[in-house]
Amino acid sequence: MKPSEATRTLRVTDTSILREMLFVFAAAFEDEPTYCSAQPDDQYLGQLLANENFLAVAAVQDDRVIGGLTGYTLPKFEQARCEFYIYDLAVDQRYRRQGVATALIEFLKGIAVERGIYSIFVQAER
């Protein structure tokens, strides 16, 4: 990522940034109905961001969301450990192939180490 870009974990007060990420996901996945037609209110998004098992990471450039990653920490039953499931990962089309997605995943890996998360996985679709 370029120096003018920042990758950061979203906090409870970052509902507007999370909402911007929904529009990035809608465009990237060509699925506006799912991501834009019935967005939850700020209270719901704030509660989601406060949930320790949910994580949202944004890539921002010039105060604009250019990419994002969301996912869930999943406590395991076979051993006392957790895994992280990347639910959504997308980059604005104008910023693809510039290392933004890689930066988001590298940032997530650092969080995983801090939180003692055993592994990270993603389900990919075409």
N, C-alpha and C positions, 0 to 999 in steps of 0.2 A: 504494500500500500504506500501511497505517497505521503509525505510529511503533513499535508493539509488534511489528511483523513484521520479519523479517530475511531477506534473500536472500543466499545464499552458495554458493560452490563447495565441493563435498564433497572431502575429503582421504582418504588411505588409512585413517585411523582412524575414518572416519565410516560404517562399514558398517551400523550400526544405523539411521542416518538414511536410507541408501539402501534398506534393507529397509522402512522406513516408507513411502518413496516407492512401493515396489512395491504396497503395499496401497491407496494413493491411486490409482495407475494401474488396479488391478484394479476398484475401484469405479467410477471414471470411465468406463472402457471396457467395463464389464460383462463382464469376462473374468477371473474369479477363477482358473480352471484354469491359464491361461498365466502369470499373475503371482504366484500363491500356492502352487500344488500341488507344485512341485518347485524351490523357491528354492535357489540355490547356497549353499554354506557361506561363512562369513566370510572364509576365506582366499581363495576365488575372488573374492568381492566386493572385497576389499582389493587384489588384483592388478589387477582391472578399474579401480578408482579410481586406481591407480598408473600405468596406461597413459596416455601423453601424448595418444593419439588418442581417448580416451573422456573425456567430461565429464558430470558430474551437478551440477545446480544445484537447491537446495532453497529453498522459501519456508517459513519457520518462524514460528509465532506461539505464544507461551506454551509453548515447548518441544515443540510439536507440528507435524509436517509438514502444511502445508495445500495445498501444490502442489509440482510438480517438473518438471524438464526434463532429458532426457538426450539425448546425441547423440554424433556421431563426426566427427573431423576427417579429411577425405579428401584425400590428396595427389593432385594432378591430373597428367596426363601431357602434355597439350597445351601447358602452360606451367608454369614453376616457381612454383606457388602452391597454396594449399589452399582448400577449401570446407568449410563445416560443415553437417552434416545433422542436423536436429532429428528424433530418432527417436520420443521420447515427450514429450508436454507435457500436463499435466493439473492441474486444481485441484479440491480437495474441493468437493463440491456446495454446502456451506454458505457458501463463500467466493467463489463465482463472481460475476462482474459487479461486482467491487470493485477491479479493476486488478492482481490477482495475476499473471495470465498476462502482462500487459503488462510488469510489473516483472521477471519472469523473462526475457523476451525482451530488454528494455533492458539487463539485467545481462549477458546473453550477448553483446550487441553490444559492450559494453565489453571483454569478454574477447577477442572477435574482433579488435578494433583492437589490443590488446596483443600478440596472437599473430600478427598479420599475415595473418589469414584474409581471403580475397578476397570471399567471399559466404556467406550463410546461406540454406538452403532447407529446406522441409518438404513432405512428402507428406501431404496431408489426405484423410481418409475421412469419410463421412457420420456 
